[in-house]
Amino acid sequence: MIDHIHLIPELCTLTGLSEAMRSDFHVMKDLSVYTRITPNVRMKELTNFIGSFPRNQEANTYLQKWQVSFEAQPVRINARIMDREKILTGHQGKNEISLGRMQSGAEICGRIC
């Protein structure tokens, strides 16, 4: 088991979408192809991406210069999956929020309140 995982601050930046992008149906639909993938597919793609570094001379040059290396396989950590919370609403009782789709509080309240 690994005690510490070191992250490179320059690679840990906040990203986001502008309101114009968020309101554009086509942008969101195109983006969902990449953001709504299963954990197994995500892990496979990430492993393939990191596995491509040794074959890319330019990437290797930078990684050696920066003294950065990547393990061939992802780090395994102990984790658990939390049960979904039930949201209590006034007159309708309990409602479960579906997984797999991030929703704003206004969307949720409009559907169950």
C-alpha positions as CSV (number, residue, x, y, z in Angstrom):
1,M,0.0,0.0,0.0
2,I,1.4,3.4,-0.9
3,D,1.5,6.0,1.9
4,H,1.8,9.2,-0.2
5,I,0.8,10.2,-3.7
6,H,2.6,13.3,-4.9
7,L,0.7,15.6,-7.3
8,I,2.3,18.2,-9.6
9,P,0.6,21.5,-8.7
10,E,0.9,22.8,-12.2
11,L,-1.1,19.9,-13.5
12,C,-3.8,20.2,-10.9
13,T,-5.7,23.2,-12.3
14,L,-9.4,23.9,-12.0
15,T,-11.3,23.7,-15.2
16,G,-14.8,24.5,-16.2
17,L,-17.3,25.6,-18.8
18,S,-18.6,29.0,-19.5
19,E,-22.3,29.7,-19.2
20,A,-22.5,30.0,-23.0
21,M,-21.0,26.5,-23.4
22,R,-23.2,25.1,-20.6
23,S,-26.3,26.3,-22.3
24,D,-25.3,25.0,-25.8
25,F,-27.0,21.6,-26.2
26,H,-24.6,20.5,-28.9
27,V,-21.5,21.2,-26.8
28,M,-22.9,19.4,-23.8
29,K,-23.9,16.4,-26.0
30,D,-20.5,16.2,-27.5
31,L,-18.8,16.6,-24.1
32,S,-20.9,13.9,-22.6
33,V,-19.3,11.3,-24.8
34,Y,-16.1,11.8,-22.9
35,T,-17.4,12.6,-19.4
36,R,-20.0,9.8,-19.0
37,I,-17.9,6.8,-19.4
38,T,-17.7,3.8,-17.1
39,P,-14.9,3.5,-14.6
40,N,-13.5,0.4,-16.4
41,V,-13.3,2.3,-19.7
42,R,-11.8,5.4,-18.0
43,M,-9.2,3.1,-16.4
44,K,-8.4,1.4,-19.7
45,E,-8.0,4.7,-21.5
46,L,-5.8,6.2,-18.8
47,T,-3.6,3.1,-18.7
48,N,-3.2,3.2,-22.5
49,F,-2.4,7.0,-22.4
50,I,0.3,6.5,-19.8
51,G,1.6,3.4,-21.6
52,S,2.1,5.6,-24.7
53,F,4.7,7.8,-23.0
54,P,7.7,5.4,-23.4
55,R,7.0,5.2,-27.1
56,N,7.0,9.0,-27.5
57,Q,10.5,10.3,-27.6
58,E,9.5,13.9,-27.1
59,A,7.4,13.1,-24.0
60,N,10.2,10.9,-22.7
61,T,12.7,13.8,-23.0
62,Y,10.4,16.2,-21.0
63,L,9.6,13.6,-18.4
64,Q,13.3,12.8,-17.8
65,K,14.2,16.5,-17.8
66,W,11.5,17.2,-15.2
67,Q,12.4,13.9,-13.3
68,V,8.8,12.7,-13.5
69,S,7.8,9.1,-13.9
70,F,4.6,7.2,-14.0
71,E,3.9,3.6,-12.9
72,A,2.6,1.3,-15.6
73,Q,-0.5,0.4,-13.5
74,P,-2.7,2.7,-11.4
75,V,-2.2,2.9,-7.6
76,R,-4.7,0.7,-5.7
77,I,-6.3,2.4,-2.7
78,N,-8.8,1.2,-0.2
79,A,-12.1,2.9,-0.8
80,R,-15.8,2.3,-0.4
81,I,-18.9,3.2,-2.3
82,M,-21.4,5.2,-0.3
83,D,-25.1,4.4,-0.5
84,R,-27.4,7.0,-2.1
85,E,-28.9,9.5,0.3
86,K,-32.7,9.9,0.3
87,I,-33.9,13.4,0.2
88,L,-36.9,14.2,2.3
89,T,-39.4,16.6,0.7
90,G,-42.5,18.1,2.1
91,H,-45.6,16.4,0.7
92,Q,-44.0,13.8,-1.5
93,G,-41.9,11.9,1.0
94,K,-38.6,10.3,0.1
95,N,-37.0,10.6,-3.3
96,E,-33.7,9.1,-4.6
97,I,-31.5,11.1,-6.9
98,S,-30.3,9.1,-9.9
99,L,-26.6,8.5,-10.3
100,G,-24.7,9.1,-13.4
101,R,-26.1,12.6,-14.0
102,M,-25.0,15.6,-12.1
103,Q,-27.9,17.9,-11.4
104,S,-28.1,21.4,-9.9
105,G,-30.2,22.0,-6.8
106,A,-32.8,23.9,-8.9
107,E,-33.2,20.9,-11.3
108,I,-33.6,18.5,-8.4
109,C,-36.1,20.7,-6.5
110,G,-38.1,21.3,-9.6
111,R,-38.5,17.6,-10.1
112,I,-39.3,16.5,-6.5
113,C,-40.5,19.5,-4.5
